[in-house]
Amino acid sequence: MTNYSESELIPFALAAINETPKGIETQLLIKKLAKVMKPNGEDKIILINRTDDKFSQKVRNLKSHKTLEIKQIAKFYNNKFYITKKGIDYLKKLSEELNNIKNISQISKTKKLTIDILREWPLSQRSYNVLQNQNIR
């Protein structure tokens, strides 16, 4: 059951906008995001006195709340969204972070990852002493 927030739509919306350099209208953005994100449950509830569902309204809110423009990652003009340089940088950074997560996941399947919490975590003296006395690292 999905109940996406407007902020959860941002990376997917930005990727869709980036795929359409000549701009993308809101209606097409709704279709692309629905295809990728597969909303269901609460997101598919039809709004009262409307023909659209909650998910499509959340996508439209990206425009009406100027969510992408406030973050300066996209612009809306001529009835279309266009990605900005800052938006492209945002997607690159997100891609790098996802690659790092994939790499860690692959390493953890072949190697046991260990963390010495006594050295690496900010612990109170009491917590430190308890863990050390129990030989927990």
Backbone as CSV, one residue per row, in Angstrom:
resi,resn,N_x,N_y,N_z,CA_x,CA_y,CA_z,C_x,C_y,C_z
1,MET,0.841,-1.179,0.000,0.000,0.000,0.000,0.884,1.240,0.000
2,THR,0.762,2.043,-1.025,1.591,3.242,-1.090,0.821,4.461,-0.591
3,ASN,1.571,5.366,-0.067,1.068,6.686,0.305,2.265,7.624,0.199
4,TYR,2.689,7.854,-1.041,3.876,8.659,-1.281,3.691,10.085,-0.797
5,SER,4.771,10.637,-0.289,4.772,12.056,0.046,5.272,12.828,-1.171
6,GLU,5.016,14.102,-1.160,5.472,14.942,-2.267,6.995,14.881,-2.392
7,SER,7.700,14.865,-1.270,9.167,14.837,-1.329,9.691,13.511,-1.881
8,GLU,8.954,12.419,-1.702,9.380,11.133,-2.258,9.253,11.107,-3.778
9,LEU,8.435,11.977,-4.331,8.267,12.048,-5.780,9.441,12.749,-6.460
10,ILE,10.145,13.585,-5.732,11.155,14.467,-6.322,12.201,13.734,-7.167
11,PRO,12.895,12.707,-6.653,13.922,12.073,-7.499,13.352,11.455,-8.773
12,PHE,12.182,10.840,-8.662,11.557,10.216,-9.826,11.095,11.267,-10.830
13,ALA,10.527,12.354,-10.309,10.073,13.439,-11.186,11.264,14.061,-11.896
14,LEU,12.325,14.286,-11.167,13.507,14.907,-11.757,14.118,14.011,-12.838
15,ALA,14.133,12.707,-12.606,14.651,11.781,-13.620,13.786,11.839,-14.880
16,ALA,12.475,11.900,-14.712,11.563,11.980,-15.864,11.744,13.300,-16.605
17,ILE,11.924,14.373,-15.870,12.138,15.682,-16.484,13.455,15.683,-17.254
18,ASN,14.464,15.057,-16.664,15.778,14.982,-17.307,15.723,14.196,-18.618
19,GLU,14.833,13.222,-18.709,14.698,12.405,-19.921,14.018,13.155,-21.064
20,THR,13.443,14.325,-20.766,12.716,15.086,-21.790,13.290,16.498,-21.880
21,PRO,14.393,16.670,-22.619,15.066,17.967,-22.681,14.194,19.088,-23.259
22,LYS,13.158,18.737,-24.026,12.263,19.768,-24.574,11.134,20.100,-23.614
23,GLY,11.250,19.604,-22.377,10.253,19.890,-21.353,9.180,18.818,-21.291
24,ILE,8.542,18.740,-20.137,7.486,17.746,-19.946,6.282,18.405,-19.270
25,GLU,5.125,18.176,-19.839,3.891,18.708,-19.264,3.493,17.878,-18.055
26,THR,2.739,18.473,-17.176,2.345,17.826,-15.928,1.610,16.511,-16.179
27,GLN,0.701,16.485,-17.138,-0.073,15.271,-17.400,0.821,14.103,-17.814
28,LEU,1.817,14.366,-18.640,2.745,13.308,-19.040,3.636,12.901,-17.863
29,LEU,4.002,13.870,-17.036,4.794,13.570,-15.847,4.013,12.634,-14.923
30,ILE,2.726,12.885,-14.761,1.878,12.013,-13.939,1.921,10.586,-14.480
31,LYS,1.764,10.440,-15.786,1.767,9.106,-16.402,3.109,8.405,-16.211
32,LYS,4.200,9.133,-16.426,5.531,8.524,-16.283,5.792,8.092,-14.842
33,LEU,5.425,8.952,-13.894,5.670,8.612,-12.495,4.791,7.446,-12.052
34,ALA,3.567,7.404,-12.523,2.672,6.289,-12.170,3.236,4.972,-12.701
35,LYS,3.821,5.015,-13.880,4.389,3.806,-14.476,5.598,3.320,-13.677
36,VAL,6.433,4.240,-13.247,7.659,3.882,-12.522,7.384,3.551,-11.055
37,MET,6.546,4.357,-10.403,6.358,4.233,-8.962,5.225,3.275,-8.574
38,LYS,4.376,2.946,-9.521,3.283,1.994,-9.309,2.467,2.283,-8.038
39,PRO,1.828,3.441,-7.983,1.035,3.764,-6.789,-0.144,2.805,-6.636
40,ASN,-0.497,2.525,-5.393,-1.667,1.703,-5.105,-2.228,2.110,-3.755
41,GLY,-3.196,1.404,-3.285,-3.767,1.694,-1.975,-4.278,3.116,-1.873
42,GLU,-3.837,3.812,-0.853,-4.325,5.164,-0.589,-4.050,6.125,-1.743
43,ASP,-2.940,5.941,-2.423,-2.607,6.821,-3.542,-3.584,6.703,-4.708
44,LYS,-4.309,5.605,-4.787,-5.241,5.400,-5.901,-6.683,5.810,-5.562
45,ILE,-6.901,6.347,-4.378,-8.245,6.799,-3.996,-8.615,8.015,-4.838
46,ILE,-9.793,7.954,-5.447,-10.280,9.063,-6.263,-10.717,10.188,-5.331
47,LEU,-10.305,11.394,-5.666,-10.628,12.560,-4.851,-12.110,12.929,-4.994
48,ILE,-12.685,13.444,-3.944,-14.098,13.838,-3.941,-14.336,14.936,-4.976
49,ASN,-15.396,14.766,-5.751,-15.787,15.723,-6.801,-14.707,15.917,-7.868
50,ARG,-13.877,14.898,-8.043,-12.803,14.972,-9.039,-12.768,13.669,-9.808
51,THR,-11.995,13.647,-10.867,-11.821,12.406,-11.636,-10.426,11.832,-11.451
52,ASP,-9.585,12.515,-10.682,-8.212,12.039,-10.496,-8.006,11.493,-9.089
53,ASP,-6.895,10.783,-8.924,-6.597,10.165,-7.632,-5.588,10.999,-6.835
54,LYS,-5.324,10.545,-5.616,-4.413,11.271,-4.725,-2.997,11.349,-5.296
55,PHE,-2.559,10.279,-5.947,-1.209,10.276,-6.502,-1.047,11.375,-7.546
56,SER,-1.990,11.454,-8.478,-1.869,12.472,-9.529,-1.936,13.879,-8.926
57,GLN,-2.703,14.039,-7.862,-2.764,15.345,-7.201,-1.412,15.696,-6.575
58,LYS,-0.749,14.709,-6.003,0.578,14.957,-5.415,1.570,15.387,-6.490
59,VAL,1.473,14.769,-7.665,2.362,15.166,-8.766,2.026,16.592,-9.186
60,ARG,0.743,16.915,-9.288,0.347,18.282,-9.644,0.814,19.294,-8.588
61,ASN,0.887,18.837,-7.350,1.360,19.726,-6.286,2.812,20.136,-6.475
62,LEU,3.587,19.315,-7.179,4.964,19.712,-7.484,4.963,21.036,-8.238
63,LYS,3.942,21.223,-9.063,3.806,22.473,-9.818,3.181,23.563,-8.943
64,SER,2.028,23.263,-8.358,1.310,24.303,-7.623,2.059,24.775,-6.378
65,HIS,2.784,23.886,-5.724,3.581,24.275,-4.550,4.963,24.778,-4.939
66,LYS,5.271,24.690,-6.239,6.576,25.106,-6.773,7.732,24.388,-6.071
67,THR,7.492,23.132,-5.724,8.460,22.330,-4.976,9.811,22.254,-5.673
68,LEU,9.805,21.968,-6.961,11.055,21.816,-7.701,11.717,23.161,-7.964
69,GLU,10.896,24.180,-8.141,11.449,25.522,-8.395,12.074,26.107,-7.130
70,ILE,11.449,25.887,-6.000,11.991,26.395,-4.735,13.366,25.776,-4.467
71,LYS,13.486,24.501,-4.791,14.778,23.809,-4.616,15.751,24.126,-5.751
72,GLN,15.273,24.848,-6.753,16.057,25.270,-7.919,16.592,24.086,-8.729
73,ILE,15.845,22.972,-8.718,16.280,21.798,-9.464,15.504,21.633,-10.771
74,ALA,14.463,22.422,-10.928,13.704,22.442,-12.186,12.989,23.780,-12.278
75,LYS,12.646,24.137,-13.511,11.871,25.354,-13.767,10.590,24.958,-14.471
76,PHE,9.552,25.758,-14.269,8.289,25.511,-14.953,7.932,26.761,-15.749
77,TYR,7.907,26.614,-17.066,7.458,27.710,-17.926,6.955,27.120,-19.232
78,ASN,6.159,27.891,-19.937,5.504,27.406,-21.164,4.751,26.099,-20.904
79,ASN,4.198,25.997,-19.688,3.390,24.846,-19.279,4.177,23.528,-19.251
80,LYS,5.515,23.624,-19.051,6.351,22.431,-18.998,7.430,22.585,-17.921
81,PHE,7.864,21.423,-17.427,8.996,21.372,-16.509,10.279,21.186,-17.308
82,TYR,11.338,21.882,-16.864,12.674,21.752,-17.459,13.669,21.593,-16.315
83,ILE,14.623,20.696,-16.482,15.628,20.490,-15.439,16.650,21.623,-15.477
84,THR,17.194,21.958,-14.315,18.239,22.977,-14.212,19.586,22.294,-13.990
85,LYS,20.641,23.061,-14.030,21.990,22.543,-13.751,22.031,21.941,-12.341
86,LYS,21.405,22.622,-11.407,21.370,22.127,-10.031,20.609,20.793,-9.962
87,GLY,19.581,20.637,-10.781,18.832,19.388,-10.848,19.666,18.255,-11.399
88,ILE,20.447,18.547,-12.426,21.350,17.540,-13.007,22.386,17.113,-11.969
89,ASP,22.933,18.090,-11.245,23.904,17.781,-10.192,23.265,16.924,-9.096
90,TYR,22.018,17.232,-8.749,21.270,16.471,-7.744,21.152,15.004,-8.183
91,LEU,20.792,14.781,-9.441,20.655,13.408,-9.955,21.998,12.680,-9.968
92,LYS,23.069,13.384,-10.325,24.399,12.766,-10.329,24.796,12.337,-8.919
93,LYS,24.559,13.218,-7.958,24.903,12.909,-6.568,24.079,11.723,-6.071
94,LEU,22.808,11.708,-6.398,21.940,10.601,-6.006,22.411,9.291,-6.632
95,SER,22.804,9.336,-7.886,23.305,8.160,-8.587,24.578,7.635,-7.921
96,GLU,25.471,8.541,-7.548,26.703,8.140,-6.866,26.394,7.480,-5.526
97,GLU,25.444,8.039,-4.784,25.076,7.471,-3.489,24.473,6.074,-3.660
98,LEU,23.639,5.911,-4.683,23.057,4.590,-4.940,24.134,3.576,-5.327
99,ASN,25.107,4.006,-6.111,26.211,3.119,-6.471,27.011,2.713,-5.245
100,ASN,27.225,3.657,-4.329,27.940,3.337,-3.093,27.178,2.294,-2.282
101,ILE,25.873,2.451,-2.206,25.047,1.489,-1.468,25.127,0.115,-2.120
102,LYS,25.067,0.076,-3.453,25.175,-1.202,-4.170,26.527,-1.852,-3.901
103,ASN,27.587,-1.042,-3.910,28.930,-1.578,-3.659,29.042,-2.150,-2.253
104,ILE,28.504,-1.439,-1.287,28.534,-1.922,0.100,27.747,-3.218,0.208
105,SER,26.611,-3.273,-0.464,25.779,-4.477,-0.444,26.530,-5.666,-1.037
106,GLN,27.222,-5.444,-2.141,27.980,-6.531,-2.776,29.142,-6.986,-1.897
107,ILE,29.811,-6.033,-1.271,30.925,-6.369,-0.383,30.417,-7.162,0.812
108,SER,29.281,-6.737,1.363,28.770,-7.408,2.559,28.336,-8.838,2.277
109,LYS,28.030,-9.151,1.028,27.662,-10.529,0.677,28.888,-11.435,0.663
110,THR,30.050,-10.863,0.383,31.265,-11.674,0.298,32.161,-11.520,1.521
111,LYS,32.014,-10.408,2.230,32.856,-10.132,3.387,31.974,-9.775,4.563
112,LYS,32.449,-10.113,5.720,31.745,-9.708,6.922,32.219,-8.296,7.277
113,LEU,31.280,-7.340,7.285,31.631,-5.968,7.646,31.560,-5.826,9.164
114,THR,32.578,-5.229,9.725,32.584,-5.044,11.173,32.815,-3.579,11.504
115,ILE,32.228,-3.183,12.600,32.393,-1.824,13.112,32.760,-1.947,14.588
116,ASP,33.765,-1.236,14.991,34.122,-1.193,16.410,33.356,-0.031,17.020
117,ILE,32.213,-0.346,17.617,31.351,0.738,18.116,31.992,1.498,19.273
118,LEU,32.897,0.858,19.974,33.560,1.564,21.070,34.458,2.682,20.551
119,ARG,34.960,2.512,19.344,35.828,3.538,18.758,35.069,4.479,17.823
120,GLU,34.079,3.942,17.115,33.468,4.697,16.024,32.147,5.381,16.359
121,TRP,31.500,4.996,17.437,30.221,5.612,17.792,30.411,6.617,18.921
122,PRO,29.668,7.699,18.884,29.734,8.665,19.993,28.909,8.150,21.172
123,LEU,29.565,7.532,22.124,28.879,6.932,23.265,29.143,7.735,24.534
124,SER,28.157,7.711,25.410,28.390,8.295,26.738,29.373,7.377,27.476
125,GLN,29.977,7.898,28.513,30.943,7.099,29.265,30.274,5.863,29.847
126,ARG,29.064,6.033,30.318,28.334,4.910,30.911,28.070,3.818,29.866
127,SER,27.592,4.219,28.686,27.335,3.245,27.622,28.620,2.548,27.211
128,TYR,29.670,3.322,27.083,30.976,2.763,26.720,31.398,1.691,27.723
129,ASN,31.269,2.013,29.010,31.694,1.067,30.062,30.845,-0.201,30.035
130,VAL,29.556,-0.069,29.838,28.671,-1.238,29.800,29.061,-2.155,28.644
131,LEU,29.228,-1.568,27.462,29.590,-2.376,26.287,30.959,-3.019,26.458
132,GLN,31.886,-2.256,26.977,33.251,-2.791,27.169,33.233,-3.938,28.196
133,ASN,32.485,-3.759,29.275,32.417,-4.806,30.302,31.779,-6.082,29.768
134,GLN,30.882,-5.947,28.796,30.252,-7.120,28.192,31.025,-7.626,26.983
135,ASN,32.159,-7.000,26.718,33.028,-7.366,25.582,32.290,-7.257,24.240
136,ILE,31.491,-6.211,24.120,30.757,-5.932,22.881,31.510,-4.866,22.118
137,ARG,31.856,-5.201,20.860,32.591,-4.251,20.043,31.844,-4.012,18.758
